């Protein structure tokens, strides 16, 4: 099985932290190296697709 490594320090442990990007309107989830802190990925804090689907249903809009 492949084992992910940090591109900066080759460490193999990662953490996730909720961050508020500067000038951003909502929070993001940052996946970063547990040793050096290099960010290796970003994700939406919430399941945006499900939120949009619920809003569309509530407004009787077909998407």
C-alpha positions, 0 to 999 in steps of 0.5 A, a space after each residue: 500500500 502507498 504511504 503518503 509523505 510530506 513533500 517538504 520533509 518526508 514525514 508520514 503523519 498528518 493532521 487537519 485544522 480548521 482555518 479561516 483564510 484571509 479575506 475568506 467568507 467561510 472556514 476551510 479544512 487544511 491537511 498539514 504535516 504533523 512535523 513541519 506544518 506544510 499544507 498538503 491539501 485543502 477541503 471545504 469544511 462542510 459538505 457543500 453539495 448536500 447543502 446546495 441540494 437541501 437549499 434547492 429542495 427548500 426553494 422548489 428548484 430543480 437542479 
